[in-house]
Amino acid sequence: MPGEHAAGEAKIVDVIHDVGDLAASSGRNDLAARLASTKQRLDDPAVRVIVVGEFKQGKSKLINALVNAPACPVDDDVATSVPTTVGYAEQPSAWVIERPASGAGEPQRRQIPLEDLAQYVSERGNPANERGILSAEVLLPREILRGGLTLVDSPGVGGLESSNSLATLAALSSAHAVLLVSDASQEYTEPEVQFLRHAMRISPNVAAVLAKTDLYPEWRRIEEIDRAHLSGDQDIPIFSVSSDLRLLAAELQDRTMNDESGFPALVAHLRREVLGRAETIHTRGAVHDLISVVEQLEMSLRAELNALLNPEDTPRMIAELEAAKAKADDFRGRSARWQVLLTDGIADLVADMEHDVRDRLRKVQREAERAIDEGDPGPIWDQIREWLDQRVTAAVSETFVWTDERSRWLSEEVAELFSQDQADIPVSDVSDIRGVLDPVEDIAGLEAGQLSAGEKIYIGVRGSYGGVLMVGLVTGLVGMALINPLSLLAGVLVGRRAYREDMGNRLSRRQQEAKIIVRRYIDEVTFQVGKQLKDRLRLVQRTARDHFGALAEELHSSLSDALQRARQAASGFTSSRDQRVMLLKKRLAELERVRRSIPALPPAPAAIGQPQRAAVGERARD
């Protein structure tokens, strides 16, 4: 498979070079630049597969087993703290991307000894990432990586519903595929199922891996339960594997043991569904660009040639070209239909997004206030804070994923209206939620409401004093002393009631203070998330506008060139006409030869998650 792909890609690159030279020699530097970008995309074949999951689920060892090398540090007390990318190179090496010491400037890439990698990417060697490492890169001469496969070992998260999972979820949009790793000790938790569903809506290719099957004899039952959890979703494959068996099989060269490890099926999935899909998409994009450029170059040459060979038909042809040029002018204007659809669509999306995030966070607020009213929030405030953080994170993640779906749907609608089927749709990352909640202050603390023995005695004595005094005065009228059994009993009763009333008042104050803290936190999150999403939707608008605007500019330039050539041919001298006709026929023959050398357009890969995207489109239309 890698050899066939390399041969096909080399052929496309040769055609791109030929067409680019023809475009440059024709004065169409814009089309030559477009093909240069196409070649650059083909020259960067990296296909990113991000491996995600909670702490100590076997992610690092899974990557090591795939490449049969200690690429990622693994130990019982070692947890990955920095994203580590494993890719191909002829010689093994390791690199780290460091944050500048001053905090300003570009990140620095520095080579490190491969055996020292754990000191930079693990919690034990680099606790809380005190070294300021942004990411690490390991390059190995492994056949599985030669075709462009790049494996990313992401830091584990302490629960996929926690705020730490925001960065993990953000990374999905930049990956070609996602592997969610969970060991066979227990069935999927609700956060893991929800994370898989979010991943399906962001990434085009998602699979689940059940790891450590050699340690848990009941792994087949866990696999059946996990498949039942995912039965209603869009065909998420599950691969049950043992990394230890795979590494041992590689060491012993035991094919039977390798089959028992479950890795052959996972490797086949990566080659066929991940690498194969990415190669097809890259090839289709390159073929589309080649066909588009060749057609635009032919249009100018044929217009001039027809004007030279059929002068009686030139007025009609010029009229048609002028009409097409006028239409291209409209495409470039702000009043163009695709521009109007894009502007209105973004405005609608911003309004829907604001309503969505406010609605989700208001539900969280109401749930929190009901929980506060049901008891004393003071002693359990830490649990309430953790619950509130998880619920807010889940709400924000859902809003970002939903907005990302809507923005992609809008881009597709604009592309359809623009009627440029051969163009790639610009993809803007709206689901990236890294740093969204960084400006939000942590949830404030709350007094636990626990009184010391001295405070309790003070409250009781303060209340009992009034009871003793009142009853003592009344009993004094019948000749009894101020301090007597009746007054003491009254003091005890009144003091107990005063203590209860004081505790009730304190509870009410704590409940009100807790509600104020929750509301203030929800308001801050709503403000920050709304601002972030508005900025990213504006980026979507600018990206789509620039992309389709560039296509309209190319079409306008092609039509202008064709119109100018036709007019010049109509007013040219007869003596030079024959030579010009011969030259044009030669150039058209070259373009025809190049067109025949363009590979056939490969079939489009089957869409993943199409039902969800269709549902998003229906909701948007409603």
N, C-alpha and C positions, 0 to 999 in steps of 0.2 A: 504493500500500500504506500509506504513513504517514497519508494522509487517511482511508482506511477505518478504520484502527485508531483514530485520534483520535476519529472519530465514534462508534465502538462503545464506546470507553472513556468518552466523555462521557455516553453513555446509561447505562452501568453506574454512574457516579458519581452521576447524578441519582437512580437507583433506591436507591443506598446512602443518599443524603440522606433520601429519603422514608421508607425502612424505619427508619433511625436515629431520625427524629422520632417514628414510631409506637412504637418501643421505649422512648424516653425518656418519652413521654406515658403509657405503660402502667406506668411505674415500674421498667422493666428497664434500669437503667443499665449492668449488666454486658454485656447484648447490644448496647447503644449503643456501649460502649467497644470491643467486638469489631469492629463495623462501622467505627469510627473508625480502627482499626489496618488494616483492609482498605483503606480509602480512602488511608491513608498509603502503603501498598505500591504502589497504583496511581499515586500522585502522584510516586513515585520510579522512573522508567522506565529508569534506567541499566542497560545491558546490557554487562558488562565482558568484553572480549576481550583476553587477555594474550598478548603476543608474546614468545616465549622463544627461546633459542638461545645458541650459543657466541659469543665475541668476534668482531667484524668479519664477521658473516654477512649483514649487510644489513637488520637489524631496523628501525633508525631510518628508513632510506630507504624501506622498505616502507610504514611508517605515513605518511611524507610523501607518497608516491605515492598512497596511498588517499585522503587528504584534499586532495591537490593544494595543499600549503602546507608551508613549512619549519617544521613544528611541533617536530621533534626535531633537535638538532644533528647534522650529518653531516660528516665529513672523514676523510682517510686516517689521521690520527693521533688521532682523537677516538673515545673509547669511552664509552658511557653508564655512569655510576656511581650514578645515583639513579633509581628508578622514576618514569616520567613518564606521566601520564594525559592523553589528548587527548579532549575532549568538546565539546559544542555550547553556543554562546552567541551572542546577537545581535551582540555586539561582541567583537573579539579581545582576549585578555588572558592574562597568565601569573601564576601564584601558586606559592609554595613553602611547604611545611610544615616548620617548623624545630623542632629539639629545644630545649627551654628551656636558657638559658645555665647556669643553676644545676644542671641535671640533674633537677630536680623540677618538678612542675606539668604543666599541659596543653600539648601542642604548639601553636605559634603559626602562624597562616596569614597570609602577607604577600604583597602584590602586588609584582611586579617588572616592569621593562620587558621586553617580549617579546624584543627583540633581545639582551638580556643573559642569556637562559636558559642558554646554553652555559657561562657562568661558574659556574653552580650545579649542573648535572646531568652534566657531562662530566668525565672523568679529567684532562684538561688544565686546565680551569678550576677544578676542585674535586678535586684528587688525594686518593685514599683517603677522600673525603667529609669533608675536614677542616672544612668549614663546618657539619657536623652536620645536613644536610638529610635529612628523612625521606622526602619525596616531592615531586614537582612536578606542577602541573596547567596545561594549556594549553587555553583555550576559544576555539573558532573558529566562525564562521558558515558551516558547510559542510552541504550537503543530506544527505550520507551519514550525518552525525552527528545530524541533527534527530530521528530516530526513537528516540533514546536510546542509540545505539551509543557506547561508550566504549572507546578503544584504549589499552592500557597497554604502554609500551615498557620492558621489564625490563632491568636491567643484564646484560651478557653474563657468562658464566661460563667460566673457563679449563678447559674439559673438563666435560661433564655428569656425570662420575663423581666429581668433586671435592667437597669439603665445601662449597664456595661454592654448589653447586647446591641445597643444602638450602633456602635462602631462596626460590629459584625454584620448587622443588617445593611449598613451603608455600603460595605464592600461588595455585596452581592451584585449590585448594578454594574460593576466594572468587570465581572467575571463571565466567562463563556459558559461555565457550568458550576454546580454546587454539589458537594458531598456532605450530607449531615451525618456525623458519626455519633452513634450511641452504643454503649456496650450491652451485652446480653444479660446483664444482671436483673433488669426489670423492663417492663413495657414502657412505651412512650408516655411521657408526662404530657399534660395539656399544653404547657408552654412549648414543648418540642413539636407537637402537632401544629400548633398555631404558627410556629416559626417556619415549618415546612410549607404551609399554605402561603405565608408571606413570600417565601423564597420563590415559589412557583409563579407568583404574580410579578416578580421582578426579573428573575433570571430565566433564560430560554431553555435551560436544561438542568433538572434537579434530580438527584438520586439519594437514597438513604443507604447507609452502611451499618450493619449490625456487627460490632467488633467483639473480640475476645471470646469467640465461640468455644475455644479449647478450655476455657476456665469454667464454663457454665453448662452442665449436661442438659439442662432444660431449654437450651437456646432455640430449638425448633418450635417449642410452644410459645416462647416470647416472639419469635418471628411471625407466627400465625396471628397472635394478638395485635402486633404492630400492623400487619397487613389489613386486619379488620379496622383498625383506627383510620387507615388511609383509603379504605375501600370506596368512599364517596368522592375522592379526589381524582384528578386527571392523571392516572397511570404513572405513579411514582414507583420506579423499580427499587427493590430492596436487595442488597447483596450481603449475605452472611459470610464473614471472613475471620480467619485467625492469622494475625500478623506473625506470631511466633512460629507457626507451622510453615508459613511462606518463607521466612528467613532460614529456618532449618532445612527446608527442602532445597533452597538455593545453595546452601552450604554442602549438602550431601548429593546434590544433583539428582534428587528423587522426584520423578514426574508424578508418581502416584500421590505422594505426600503433598505436592504442589496442587494437584486437583482437589484433594481434601481440604486444603486451606480456603477454597472458594475464590481465590484471586483471579483465575483465568476468566471467569465471567465478568469480573469488575474491569480487568484490563481490556477485554473485548468491548465492553460498553464505552470505555474512554476512547478507544481507537475508532469505533464505528459511529457512536452517537455524539461524541464531543469533537474529536479531531476531524472526522469525516464531515460533520455538519458545518464546522467552521471553514473548512477548505471549500466546501460547496458555496457557502455564502461569499467568501472572498473571490472565488472564480466568477460567480454570477455578477458581482459588482464590477469586476474588471471587464467582462464581456459586454455588459451594458454600456460602460464608458467608451469602449472601443467602437461599438456600433454607432453610438450617438455622435462621436467625433467624426467618424468616416462619413456619416450621412450629412453632417453640416459642411464638411469640406466638399463633398460631391455637389451639394446644392449650389455653391458659388460657381464651380467649374461648369456644371451643366447649364446654368442660366446664361453664362457667357457663350458657351458653345452653341446653344440653341439660337441665341441672338445672331451669331455669325452665320449659321447654316440656314436659318429661316427668318430672314429680315422682315418678311411680311407678317410674321406672327409675333414680332417683338413688342408692339404696343399692348397686345393682350397680356403677354407675359409680364411686362413692366407693371401693368395695372394690378395683376395678381400679387406681384411682389410688394407693391406699395401697400396693398390692403393687408398683406401678412405682416409687413413692417409696422403698420399702424396698430395691428393687434398686439404685436410685441411691445410697442410703446405703452399700450394699456396695461400689459402684464407688469411693466416696471413701475407703474404709478400707484399711489396710495389708494386710488379708487378701484383698483383691480379686485375682482371677486375674491381671489385667494387672500389678498391683503385684508379685505373686510371680514372674511370668515376668521382669519387668524386673530385680528384685533378683537372682534366680538367674542370669539371663543375664549380668549385669555381673560377678558373681562368677566364673562360668565363663570369661568373656572375659578377666578379669584373669589367671587361672591360665594360660590358653592363651597369652596375650601374653607372660607371663614366661618360659614354656617356649620360645616362638618366638624371642624376642630372645637368650636364653642359648644356644639351639641354634645360631643363625646366627653369633653372636660366637665360640662355641667352635670352630666350623669355621674361622673366620678365624684364630684363635689356633693351631690345629693346622697350618694351611698355613704360617703365619709361622715356627713352630718348625721345620718340615721344611726350609724355605728357609734358616734360620740354620744348621742342622746340616750342610747341604751345602757350606758354604764359610765364609770369613771375613767376618763381618758388618761389621767395622770400616770397610774402604775403601768399601763400598757402602751404608752406613747411611742416607744421605740418600735413596737410591732405595727402600730398605726402608720408611722412614718414609712416603714418598709413597704407596707401594703399600698400606701398612697403613691410611693415612688414607682412601684410595679404597675399599678393601674394607669398612672399618667404616661409611663413609658409605652405601655400597650396601646393607649389611645393615640399618642403622637405617632407611633409606628404605623398604625392602621391608616391614619390620615395621610401620611407621606406616601405610603404604598398606593392608596386610592388616588391621590393626586398624580402620582407618576403614571398610573394607568390612564387617567383622563388626558394627561398631556400627550401621551403616545397616540391615543385615539385621535386627538385633535390634529396632530401632525399628519396622520394617515388621511384624515378628511381633507386637509389642505393639499396634500400631495395628489389626491384623487381629483380635486377641483382644478388643480394646476395642470392636469393632463400631461404629466411627465412621468410616465410609468417606468421609464428606463433609469430614473434617478434614484439614488439612495435617499431614504428618509432620514433627516437629521435626528439623532437620538440625544436627548438632553437628560442628564441624571438629576431627576427631581427627588428620587427616593433616598438620596444620600442624606443621612441625618446625623453625620458626625458634627459634634459641637453645637447642635441645636439647643441643648439644655445647659450648655456651659455658662451662659450669662445669668441663668436662674440661680439664685441663692438657695442653699440647702434649706430643707424644712426646719423651721425654728424649733427649739426645745420647749418643753412644757413642764411646769412644776408637778412632781409626782403626787403631791397631796398627802404625803405621809407625815404625821405629826409625831414629835417626840413625846416621851412620857411627861416631861415638864410642861409642854404646851397643852397637853390634854388636861393635866391637873389645874393649870391656870384658867383654862376655859371653864372647867367645872366649878372651881372656887368662885370665879367672877359671877357665874349665874346663881350659885347657891347662896351667896351673900344677901342678895335681894330677898330670896325666899325666907331665910332665917330672920331678917330684920322685920319683914311684914308680919309674919305669923307671931314673932316675939312681941311686937307691939300690941297685937290683938289679944294675945293671952295675958299680957301685962295688965289689961283692964280687969281681969278676974284675980289678980294678985300673983300670977305666976312670973317666974324670972324670964328675962329676955332670951336666955339660952335654956331651952327645955326640950324634952323629947319631941313635942309637936313641931316646934320651930326647926329642929334638926331634920325631922322627916320631910318637912316642906322644903327645906334647903336642898336636900338630896333630890327630891322630885323636880324642883325648878332648875337645879343645876344640870340634871340629866337632859331636861328638855332644851335648855340653852345650848348644851353641847351638841345635841342633834340638829338644832336650828343652825348653829354655826357651821357644822359639817355640811349641811345641805346648801348653805350659802356658798361655802367654799367650792363644793361640787359644781354648782351652777356657774360660778365664775370661771372654773377650769374648763367647763364645757363651752362657754361662750368664747373664752380665749382660744381654745382649740379650733373652734369654727372659724374664728378670725384668721388664725394661722393658715388653715386650709384654703380659705377664700383668697387670701393674699398670695399664696403659692400658685393656686389655679390661675389667678389673674396674670401673674408674671409669666407663667408658662404660655398662656393664651397669647400674650403680647409678643413674646419672643418667637413662638412657632409661627404666628401669623406673619411677622416681619420676614422670617427666613423663607417661608413659602412664597410670599409675594416676590421676593428677590429672585427666587429660582424660576418662578413662572415668567418673570420678565426676561430671564436668560433664555427660557424656552422660546419666547416670542422673538427675541433678537436672533437666536440661532436659526430658527425656521425662516425668518425674514431674510437673513443674509444668504442662507442656502438657496432658497427659491429665487431670491433676487439675482443671485449670481447666474442661475440657470436662465432666467429671463434676459439677463445682459448678454449671455452667450448667444442666445437665439436672436436677439436684436442685432448683434454684431454680424452674425452669419447672414441674416436677411439684408442688412445694409450693404455688406460686401457683395452679395449676389446682385442686388439692385444696381450698385455702382458698376459692376462688371458688365451687366446687360446694357446699361446706357452707353458705356464706353464702346462696347462692341457695335452698337447700333450707329454710332457716329464715327467709327474707325475708317481707316483708308483701306481700299480694296487690295492694294499691293501687299500689305502686311497681313491681310486676313488669312490667307492660306497657311502661312507660317504659324500664326496664332492657333488656328484650328488644329494643326498637327501637334503643337505643344499641349493643347488642352486634352486632345485624345490620348496623348501619352500619359499625362497626369491622371486622367480617369482610369486608364488601364492599370496604372500602378495602384490606385485606390481599389480597383476591383480585385487585383491580385491579393492585396492586403486583406480585403473583406473575406475572400475565400479562405485565407489562412487563419481567420478568427475561429477559435474552437466553438463547437456547438454549445448553446446555453444549457448547463446541467439542470436537471429537475430541481425545483425548489424543495428544500427540506420540509418535512411535515411540520406544521405549526404545533407548538406546545402551548397549552393553556388557551387555546382558541375559544372554548366556551366562556372562559372568564372574560376575555377581551371583548367578545361579542356582547356579553352582559353589560360590560362597562359602556360600550357604545349605545346600547339601548337606554341605559339610565341617563346617559348624557343627552340623547335625543329627547327623552321625556322632560 
